[in-house]
Amino acid sequence: MKYLLERWNDLIINEPDKYDVAGAIAKKEVINAIEVTKNMNANVDPTELFSEKSADFLHLKPADVESIIGNYDFANLSGIGLMFVVESFNKINEQASVYVAFIDLSSGQIIFTERVQAAPRGFGMRNYWAGAIFEMLSKMKKKEFELWRRKYAR
């Protein structure tokens, strides 16, 4: 399972044309700092991630996401960061749920976070859930990001 965590994170780095984070947030370019998440994921116990309880599918609240992100080390980073906090990959419901969080990297404060859900697709465990990530990025690019921009504009 740890291997899959790494592979899902690597998709965005290794296949930027397909998993177009910059396009999803209306930017020409983004700078990746994947080492931040890789360091945290190295401490994850994959056996704690599995659940067959339907209540665990949508179990996180924005405050939980804030607490999770508060454990990350953004030292030496500045600007606005974007992080995907996976809430669940639910095979029974054929649905992935991820919180998209924008973060002030200097302070570590969350600017805003929103839940995005998408259906998986593809063959094999890696590609099946990668399909959901692709769909989430597509949703962000088509509609969600602009809605968020209007909702949270200062």
N, C-alpha and C positions, 0 to 999 in steps of 0.2 A: 504494500500500500504506500509506503514512503516513496517508492520509485514512481508511482503514479502522481503523487503530490508534486514531485519535481517535474515530471513530464508536462503536467497541466500548466505549471508556471512557465516552463520553457516555451510553450506554444507562442506566447506573446512575444518573446524575444526572437525565437527562431523562425517564426512565420508571420512577420508584421504586416505583410500585404493581406493575408487572409484574416488575421485577428487584429484588425485595424483600430487600435485604441485611440490613436490620434484622430482619425476620422469620426469615431464615436463621440468625441468631445469637441468637435469642430476646431481642431488644431492641425497645423501643417506637420508638426513634429512633437514627439514626446521624448523625454530622457528617462530611460528605465533604470531603476535602482532595485533590481530584483534580489540583490543580496540581502536586503532588509527582510523580505519574506522568507527567503531560503534559510536564513539564520533561525528564524522563529519556527519554521516548519521542521527543522532538524530536531526540535524538542517535542514534537507532537507524537503521542502514542496512538498509532493507527487503530488499535483495538478499541479505543475510547470513542472512535468516530462512528461506529456501527450502531444502528438502532432499527428495530422493526416496529416501533411505536409510532402511530400516525401523528400523535401530538408533537413529536420531535421534528416534523417536517418544517413547520413555521414556528419555531420556538424562540428565536431571538427577537429582542426589542432593540430599538435604537440605542438605549442605554447599555445594553449588552455589547453592542458593536463598539461603542465608545470605550468600554472597559477593555475589550480585546485589543483595540488599536492602541490604547494607553500602555500596553506591554511592549510595543515595538520601539526600537531605538532608531530615531531619525537623525542622530548626530551627524554633523557635517553636511546636512541636506537643508536646502532652503526652497522657498517657492511653495507652490500648491502641489500636493501629491494626490494620487488616485490609487485607491486600494480596493480590491474585490475580496470581501469576507464571505466565504462560502458558508451558507447556513445549512444547506442539505442538498444532496443528490438522491432523489427518491425514485427508485426503480419501479415500485408498485404504482405510484401515481404518474410515472414518466414525466417528472418535473424536477428542474433544478431551481434552487432559490439562493440568490446571492445579494448581499448588501453592497452597493456601490458607495464608497465613502470618499469625499474630498477633504483633504487635510491640510492645514497650515503646518508645513514641515518644521518651521522654526520653533513653534510652540507645542506642536503635537495635538493641537485642538482640531476637532472635527468641524469643518465648515458646514457640511450637511451630509446626510446619508439617506439613501433610498433603496428599497428592496426591488429587485428585478427577478422575474421568473421566466423560464423558457423550457421548452421541451427538448430533450436530448435527441440525437440522431447520429448514425454512423455505426461502423462495425468494430467490435473490440471495446474493452472497457475504456481505454484512453480516448479513442475517437468518439465513442458514444456520448460521453460527458463533454468532450471538447465541442461537440455539435451544439450543446446548450450554451456554452460560452460564446460561440460564434453568433448564435441567435440573440443573445443578450446584447452583444456589441451592435448587432444590426438594429435592434429595437432602440438602443440609445441613439444611434446615428439618425434613424428615421424620425423619431418623435420624442423619446424620453428626455434626452439632454436639453432640447429646447424648452420643454415644459419645466424642467428643473431650473434652467437659467431664468425663466420668467418668475418662477415661484420664489427663488432665493436671491434675486438681484437686489442689490442695495442701492 
